[in-house]
């Protein structure tokens, strides 16, 4: 009952912001509203309305060896995404199935590490592969700190409209469930995880024999819908991520330097 009350209060606060989002007619307006929503999320998190799980801090980071490794400049990987619905910019329906079946063809997204600064903050470029052949094309820049927490997003428009910047705070990852790009991440420093017991069938063709331990994260998104993420020792991105919006599978990695 206490958990349901916390979720209700959070969603009520978000509804006040989201009603304006529904009126947004352009990507620029949409991301301006989303930035407002992120501020609400951070404020509610500080008040304890969004909890980060029961695991001991940094336990997942340590188990995955991510305290000893980080992104390197030029590193690349590819994620195959199957969108379950066109949920971008829409409030999720309360009656919707938490994990509906995929309804669209897979889309490939290519990731590349553009820079890593002296504070171990990485600048990642995310592009939909279908847009690579054309001139321009929208793409996302994601900034991630050494705790693997995203703290800034930059949406670069291919039509010359400039850049839309969203500051995320950098204290925790919050799965929204309606992202245009597949960049939701588990909160490795706060969420409990356990070794995976059963692998999703869709993931099996892409597993490598060199994979070490794989941790299984199960948590809720912003609207209390279940999310599952699998993260393997040796990787800097989840092997598998399933939410109400999409299923993402890590299908390719660039060669190490």
N, C-alpha and C positions, 0 to 999 in steps of 0.2 A: 504493500500500500504506500509506503514511504517513497519507494522508487517511482511509482506511478504518479505521485503528487509532484515529485521533482520534474518529471518529464512534462507533465501538464503545464506547470508554471513556465518552463522553458519555451514550450511551443506557443503558449499564449503571448509571451514577449516577442517571439519571432513573427507571429502573425501580424503584429502591429507594423513591423518593418516590411514584411512580405506583401502586404496589400498594395504598397507602392510599387513593388517589383513587377506585379502583374500588369501595371500600366506602362512599363518600359517598352518602347518601340524599337530601340536600337541596341546593338551589342554594347555600345559605350554606356548607355543608360543602365543596361542590365548589370554590368560589372560595377557601376557606381552604387547601385542598390545592394549588390552582393558585398561590397566593402562595408556598407552600413550593417549588414547582417553579421559579418565577421566581428564587428565591434560588440554587438549584442552577445555573441557567443562567448567572447573573451570575458565580458562583464559577468555573465552568468556562471562561467567557469570559476571565476574568482570567488563568487558567492557560494560555490559548492553545489550548484545545480547540475553540473556535468561532472561526473566522477571519472577517474582514469583507470579503474581496475584495482585488483587487490594484490598484484604482484609486487615484489620488492623492487625499488628503483634500480634501473640499469641492469636488471637480471637478464633481460632479453639481449641487450647490447653485449653483455659479457658472453652469454652462451653462443651468440653468433660471431663472436670475435670482432665485432664492429668497433670496439674500442682500440683495436690495433690496426685497422685498415680504414680507408676512406676512398672517395672518388679520386680519380686522377684525370688530368687534362687530356682530352682526346678519347676518353673511354666512351664506348657506345653499347647500346643494347636495343632490342626490339620487343615490343609488347603487342600481342594480338588481343584485340578487344571485341567482344560481342555485346552490343548495346541491347538492353532488354526493353527499353522504351525511350521515346524522345522526351526525357524528363528535364532537359535543360530549361531553367527559368520557370519551372512549374512546381508548386507545392505538392508533395506526395499525397496521394489519396489515402486516408486512414484505413479504408476497407481493402486496399490492394494487398495481394499476397506478398509476404516479405521477400521471397526469393522467386519471382516468376520465371518462367522458362524463356530463354533467349528468343528474340523475334526478328533479328536482323543478321545480315551477313557479317562475318568478321572484318574488322578494320585494323590495319597495321599502323602503329605509332613508333617512330624512331626517336630515341633519346641520345643526346650527346653532351658530355661535360665540356663546357666552354672555358671554364676558369675555376681555380681554387685559390682563395686568398690566404693570407698569413694566419687568419683566425679559423682556418679549416671550415670555410663556408664555400659551398660549391654552387656554381651557376650552371643549371641544366637547361638545354634546349629540347623542346618536345614538339615534334611535327607529325601531322598525319601524312603517311607516305603518299597518298593519292595527290597531295598538293605539291610534292617535290618537283614534278615535271613542269608545273606552271611557273609563271613569273610571280614572285611574291607569295601570297598565301598566308592565312593567319597561322601564327604559331605562338607557343607559350614558353616563357622563361620562368623557371622555378628555382628559387634560392633555398638551399637546405643547409642547416648548421651541422656541427659535428655530432649532435645527438640524433641526427636523421629526422629533424623536425623542420618542416617547411615554414619559412617566415616571410616570404614575399612571392607574389606572382606578378608577372608582366605579360599582358596579352598584347601581342604585336599584330596589328591589322595589315593585311596584304593590300588594301585599297588606299593606303596613304593617310589613314585617319590618325596615325600616331600610335601611342602606347597607353594602355590602361593599366595602372599600377594598383595592386591590392596588398596592403600590409596585413600580415596574419598574426603578428605578435611574437611568434617563435617560442612560446612556452609549452605548446602541446599540439599534436595533430588531431584535428576533428574531421571525421568523415562526413561530408555533406550529403552524398548520395545523388547529386544532380550536376556533377561536374561535366564540362564539355570535354576536357582532356583527362585521361586516366592517371591522375596524380594523387589520389587519396592514399594515405599511408597509415599503418598502425602506429600507435604511440609506444615506441620501443622502450622508452625510459619509465613507463608507468603501467603498462598492461601486462597481465599475467599470460603466460604461454606454456604449452607443453609439447613434447615431441609428437609429431604427427602419427596417428594410428592408422589412418586410411586416406589414401590419396585420391583426389577426384579423377575420374576416368579420363576427362579431357586433358589432364596434365601429363599423363603417363608417356605419350609419345615424345615429349620435350625434355624429359628428365635425363640428366647426364650421369654416367657411372661414377664420376668424381664427386658427386654431391655428398657432403657430410650430413650433419644433423639438420633436420628440417623442423622448424617450430611452427606450431599451429596456434594462431591468434583468433579468438572469437570474441566479438564485441558488438556494440550497437552504434549506429550512425546517429546523426543529430536528431533524427525523428524516431529513435528507439527501435529501428529495424535492424535485424541481424546482419552482420558483416563477418566474412571469414577471410583471413590472409595467411598464406604459407610463405615462410622466409627461410632460405637455406644458408647454412654456414658457407662463407666464401662469396656470396652475392651481395650486391649493394642495393638490390631492388627486390620486391616480393616475387616469388615464383608464381604465385597465384593470388588473385584478389577477386572476391565475389561479393557484390552488394546488390541492392534492389535495382540499381541503374545499369550495371554492366558486369561481365565476367572478363578478367584480364589474365593472360598467361604470358610469362616471360619465355619467348621462343628463340631468342638469339642474343649472343654476346660477342662484342668485338674482341680481337686478340689482345692479350695483355702486352705491355711494352717490354 
